[in-house]
Protein backbone atom coordinates (compact mmCIF):
# COMPACT_ATOMS: atom_id res chain seq x y z
CA UNK A 1 0.00 0.00 0.00
CA UNK A 2 1.29 3.48 -0.89
CA UNK A 3 2.50 5.55 2.08
CA UNK A 4 2.49 9.37 1.58
CA UNK A 5 5.32 9.57 4.12
CA UNK A 6 7.55 7.70 1.64
CA UNK A 7 7.77 10.89 -0.45
CA UNK A 8 10.52 13.51 -0.07
CA UNK A 9 9.13 16.75 1.31
CA UNK A 10 10.97 20.07 1.65
CA UNK A 11 11.93 21.64 5.00
CA UNK A 12 8.36 22.98 5.36
CA UNK A 13 6.92 19.48 4.82
CA UNK A 14 5.67 20.27 1.32
CA UNK A 15 6.00 18.67 -2.11
CA UNK A 16 5.20 20.35 -5.45
CA UNK A 17 2.19 18.91 -7.27
CA UNK A 18 1.67 19.63 -10.95
CA UNK A 19 -1.94 19.30 -12.12
CA UNK A 20 -2.40 18.06 -15.69
CA UNK A 21 -5.63 17.49 -17.58
CA UNK A 22 -5.88 13.70 -17.89
CA UNK A 23 -7.67 13.84 -21.26
CA UNK A 24 -5.78 16.59 -23.12
CA UNK A 25 -2.39 16.52 -21.38
CA UNK A 26 -2.57 20.28 -20.80
CA UNK A 27 -0.58 21.46 -17.78
CA UNK A 28 -3.07 23.34 -15.61
CA UNK A 29 -1.32 24.51 -12.47
CA UNK A 30 1.25 23.84 -9.78
CA UNK A 31 0.52 23.90 -6.06
CA UNK A 32 1.83 22.36 -2.86
CA UNK A 33 0.78 19.29 -0.89
CA UNK A 34 1.81 17.95 2.47
CA UNK A 35 1.50 14.28 3.46
CA UNK A 36 -2.04 14.79 4.75
CA UNK A 37 -3.13 16.51 1.51
CA UNK A 38 -1.70 13.60 -0.48
CA UNK A 39 -3.59 11.12 1.72
CA UNK A 40 -6.83 13.12 1.50
CA UNK A 41 -6.56 13.38 -2.29
CA UNK A 42 -6.06 9.63 -2.62
CA UNK A 43 -8.87 8.74 -0.21
CA UNK A 44 -11.50 11.20 -1.47
CA UNK A 45 -10.68 11.59 -5.16
CA UNK A 46 -10.96 15.38 -4.73
CA UNK A 47 -7.58 17.05 -5.24
CA UNK A 48 -6.53 18.70 -2.00
CA UNK A 49 -3.60 21.08 -1.71
CA UNK A 50 -1.92 22.87 1.18
CA UNK A 51 -2.30 26.64 1.05
CA UNK A 52 0.93 28.23 2.23
CA UNK A 53 -0.68 31.67 2.54
CA UNK A 54 -3.62 30.43 4.64
CA UNK A 55 -1.80 27.53 6.34
CA UNK A 56 -4.78 25.28 5.67
CA UNK A 57 -6.06 22.61 3.32
CA UNK A 58 -7.48 23.78 0.02
CA UNK A 59 -9.83 21.42 -1.77
CA UNK A 60 -9.71 22.59 -5.37
CA UNK A 61 -13.13 23.88 -6.40
CA UNK A 62 -14.63 23.89 -2.92
CA UNK A 63 -15.56 27.58 -3.15
CA UNK A 64 -15.29 28.24 -6.92
CA UNK A 65 -16.95 25.08 -8.23
CA UNK A 66 -13.90 24.53 -10.47
CA UNK A 67 -13.33 21.02 -9.16
CA UNK A 68 -10.36 18.79 -9.84
CA UNK A 69 -11.30 15.11 -9.67
CA UNK A 70 -8.34 12.78 -9.34
CA UNK A 71 -7.77 10.38 -12.23
CA UNK A 72 -4.27 9.25 -11.25
CA UNK A 73 -1.40 10.43 -9.07
CA UNK A 74 2.17 9.85 -10.24
CA UNK A 75 5.45 10.14 -8.34
CA UNK A 76 8.65 11.29 -10.07
CA UNK A 77 11.88 9.28 -10.00
CA UNK A 78 13.33 11.25 -7.06
CA UNK A 79 10.04 11.04 -5.12
CA UNK A 80 10.12 14.82 -4.58
CA UNK A 81 7.45 15.94 -7.05
CA UNK A 82 3.94 14.77 -7.92
CA UNK A 83 2.00 14.75 -11.17
CA UNK A 84 -1.72 14.83 -10.52
CA UNK A 85 -3.79 13.80 -13.54
CA UNK A 86 -7.22 15.35 -13.15
CA UNK A 87 -10.62 15.80 -14.65
CA UNK A 88 -10.89 19.60 -14.45
CA UNK A 89 -14.28 21.31 -14.23
CA UNK A 90 -14.03 24.92 -15.44
CA UNK A 91 -10.84 26.98 -15.23
CA UNK A 92 -7.95 25.79 -13.07
CA UNK A 93 -6.43 29.24 -12.52
CA UNK A 94 -7.74 31.79 -10.03
CA UNK A 95 -7.57 34.33 -12.91
CA UNK A 96 -10.42 32.37 -14.52
CA UNK A 97 -8.16 30.91 -17.21
CA UNK A 98 -8.01 27.23 -18.11
CA UNK A 99 -4.33 27.06 -17.09
CA UNK A 100 -2.12 29.12 -14.79
CA UNK A 101 0.54 28.98 -17.51
CA UNK A 102 -1.05 31.62 -19.74
CA UNK A 103 1.98 33.91 -20.14
CA UNK A 104 4.67 33.12 -22.69
CA UNK A 105 8.09 34.72 -23.06
CA UNK A 106 8.65 35.44 -26.74
CA UNK A 107 11.54 37.46 -28.13
CA UNK A 108 12.26 38.70 -24.61
CA UNK A 109 8.73 39.97 -23.97
CA UNK A 110 5.82 38.63 -21.98
CA UNK A 111 2.85 37.67 -24.12
CA UNK A 112 -0.58 36.74 -22.75
CA UNK A 113 -1.51 33.52 -24.54
CA UNK A 114 -5.05 32.99 -23.25
CA UNK A 115 -7.75 35.27 -21.95
CA UNK A 116 -10.04 34.50 -19.00
CA UNK A 117 -12.89 32.09 -19.67
CA UNK A 118 -16.35 33.62 -19.93
C-alpha positions as CSV (number, residue, x, y, z in Angstrom):
1,X,0.0,0.0,0.0
2,X,1.3,3.5,-0.9
3,X,2.5,5.5,2.1
4,X,2.5,9.4,1.6
5,X,5.3,9.6,4.1
6,X,7.5,7.7,1.6
7,X,7.8,10.9,-0.4
8,X,10.5,13.5,-0.1
9,X,9.1,16.8,1.3
10,X,11.0,20.1,1.7
11,X,11.9,21.6,5.0
12,X,8.4,23.0,5.4
13,X,6.9,19.5,4.8
14,X,5.7,20.3,1.3
15,X,6.0,18.7,-2.1
16,X,5.2,20.3,-5.5
17,X,2.2,18.9,-7.3
18,X,1.7,19.6,-10.9
19,X,-1.9,19.3,-12.1
20,X,-2.4,18.1,-15.7
21,X,-5.6,17.5,-17.6
22,X,-5.9,13.7,-17.9
23,X,-7.7,13.8,-21.3
24,X,-5.8,16.6,-23.1
25,X,-2.4,16.5,-21.4
26,X,-2.6,20.3,-20.8
27,X,-0.6,21.5,-17.8
28,X,-3.1,23.3,-15.6
29,X,-1.3,24.5,-12.5
30,X,1.2,23.8,-9.8
31,X,0.5,23.9,-6.1
32,X,1.8,22.4,-2.9
33,X,0.8,19.3,-0.9
34,X,1.8,18.0,2.5
35,X,1.5,14.3,3.5
36,X,-2.0,14.8,4.8
37,X,-3.1,16.5,1.5
38,X,-1.7,13.6,-0.5
39,X,-3.6,11.1,1.7
40,X,-6.8,13.1,1.5
41,X,-6.6,13.4,-2.3
42,X,-6.1,9.6,-2.6
43,X,-8.9,8.7,-0.2
44,X,-11.5,11.2,-1.5
45,X,-10.7,11.6,-5.2
46,X,-11.0,15.4,-4.7
47,X,-7.6,17.1,-5.2
48,X,-6.5,18.7,-2.0
49,X,-3.6,21.1,-1.7
50,X,-1.9,22.9,1.2
51,X,-2.3,26.6,1.0
52,X,0.9,28.2,2.2
53,X,-0.7,31.7,2.5
54,X,-3.6,30.4,4.6
55,X,-1.8,27.5,6.3
56,X,-4.8,25.3,5.7
57,X,-6.1,22.6,3.3
58,X,-7.5,23.8,0.0
59,X,-9.8,21.4,-1.8
60,X,-9.7,22.6,-5.4
61,X,-13.1,23.9,-6.4
62,X,-14.6,23.9,-2.9
63,X,-15.6,27.6,-3.1
64,X,-15.3,28.2,-6.9
65,X,-17.0,25.1,-8.2
66,X,-13.9,24.5,-10.5
67,X,-13.3,21.0,-9.2
68,X,-10.4,18.8,-9.8
69,X,-11.3,15.1,-9.7
70,X,-8.3,12.8,-9.3
71,X,-7.8,10.4,-12.2
72,X,-4.3,9.3,-11.3
73,X,-1.4,10.4,-9.1
74,X,2.2,9.8,-10.2
75,X,5.5,10.1,-8.3
76,X,8.6,11.3,-10.1
77,X,11.9,9.3,-10.0
78,X,13.3,11.3,-7.1
79,X,10.0,11.0,-5.1
80,X,10.1,14.8,-4.6
81,X,7.4,15.9,-7.1
82,X,3.9,14.8,-7.9
83,X,2.0,14.8,-11.2
84,X,-1.7,14.8,-10.5
85,X,-3.8,13.8,-13.5
86,X,-7.2,15.4,-13.1
87,X,-10.6,15.8,-14.7
88,X,-10.9,19.6,-14.5
89,X,-14.3,21.3,-14.2
90,X,-14.0,24.9,-15.4
91,X,-10.8,27.0,-15.2
92,X,-8.0,25.8,-13.1
93,X,-6.4,29.2,-12.5
94,X,-7.7,31.8,-10.0
95,X,-7.6,34.3,-12.9
96,X,-10.4,32.4,-14.5
97,X,-8.2,30.9,-17.2
98,X,-8.0,27.2,-18.1
99,X,-4.3,27.1,-17.1
100,X,-2.1,29.1,-14.8
101,X,0.5,29.0,-17.5
102,X,-1.0,31.6,-19.7
103,X,2.0,33.9,-20.1
104,X,4.7,33.1,-22.7
105,X,8.1,34.7,-23.1
106,X,8.7,35.4,-26.7
107,X,11.5,37.5,-28.1
108,X,12.3,38.7,-24.6
109,X,8.7,40.0,-24.0
110,X,5.8,38.6,-22.0
111,X,2.9,37.7,-24.1
112,X,-0.6,36.7,-22.7
113,X,-1.5,33.5,-24.5
114,X,-5.0,33.0,-23.3
115,X,-7.7,35.3,-22.0
116,X,-10.0,34.5,-19.0
117,X,-12.9,32.1,-19.7
118,X,-16.4,33.6,-19.9
